[in-house]
Amino acid sequence: MSGFPQIPPEQLAALAKEDVTHKVIVLVSTFTALGFVCVCLRFFSRIKFVGLIGLEDYLIGTSMVCLSCILQFPRVWHAHSAHRSSLDLRLDA
């Protein structure tokens, strides 16, 4: 017996039809924008108070661009936001 609760087939069919892509897009966009604001504030404070931008600042900016453009948004736009119950989680599939 698996550790997952047994969900009735009718409820599984309803979950498979439900599209949560717009909710995921809003959530990912909100947290990415918040991260972008934090990185901009870091750049501003480094320029204003320290006077120079270090390697770690460039790495932070680069990693944010890579994370957003390469990892997060393509997965959301290509409908990887289905319910877990409707995904095929078998290793041999």
C-alpha positions in Angstrom: 0.0 0.0 0.0 1.4 3.4 -1.0 1.6 6.4 1.3 -0.7 8.5 -0.9 -4.4 8.8 -0.1 -6.7 7.1 -2.5 -8.6 9.6 -4.6 -11.9 8.6 -6.3 -11.7 8.4 -10.1 -14.3 11.1 -10.5 -12.2 13.6 -8.5 -9.1 12.5 -10.5 -10.9 13.2 -13.7 -12.0 16.7 -12.5 -8.4 17.5 -11.4 -7.0 16.4 -14.7 -9.3 18.8 -16.5 -8.6 21.8 -14.2 -6.0 24.2 -15.6 -3.9 26.0 -13.0 -1.4 27.5 -15.4 -2.5 31.1 -14.9 -2.1 30.7 -11.1 1.3 29.3 -11.5 2.3 32.1 -13.9 1.1 34.8 -11.4 3.0 33.1 -8.6 6.2 32.6 -10.5 6.1 36.1 -11.9 5.5 37.7 -8.5 8.4 36.0 -6.8 10.7 36.6 -9.7 9.8 40.3 -9.7 10.4 40.4 -5.9 13.8 38.8 -6.4 14.6 41.3 -9.2 13.7 44.2 -6.9 16.0 42.8 -4.3 18.9 42.4 -6.8 18.3 46.0 -8.0 18.4 47.3 -4.5 21.6 45.4 -3.9 23.2 46.9 -7.0 22.0 50.4 -6.0 23.4 50.1 -2.5 26.7 48.8 -3.7 27.1 51.6 -6.2 25.8 54.3 -3.8 27.6 53.3 -0.6 30.5 51.1 -1.5 31.3 52.6 -4.9 32.1 49.4 -6.7 30.3 46.3 -7.9 32.1 43.0 -7.2 32.2 39.6 -8.9 29.5 38.3 -6.6 27.1 41.0 -7.7 27.6 40.0 -11.3 27.1 36.4 -10.4 23.8 37.2 -8.6 22.5 39.1 -11.7 23.6 36.4 -14.1 22.1 33.6 -11.9 18.8 35.5 -11.7 18.6 35.8 -15.5 19.5 32.2 -16.0 17.0 31.0 -13.4 14.2 33.0 -14.8 14.8 32.6 -18.5 16.1 29.0 -18.6 14.5 27.2 -15.7 11.3 28.8 -14.5 9.3 30.5 -17.3 9.8 27.8 -20.0 8.4 25.1 -17.7 5.4 27.2 -16.8 4.7 28.2 -20.4 4.9 24.6 -21.6 2.2 23.5 -19.2 4.3 21.8 -16.5 1.8 23.1 -14.0 -0.6 20.1 -13.8 -1.9 18.6 -10.6 0.4 15.9 -9.2 -2.3 13.4 -9.3 -2.6 13.7 -13.1 1.2 13.2 -13.7 2.7 9.8 -14.6 5.3 9.4 -11.8 6.5 5.9 -12.7 10.2 5.6 -13.4 9.7 3.2 -16.4 7.3 5.6 -18.2 
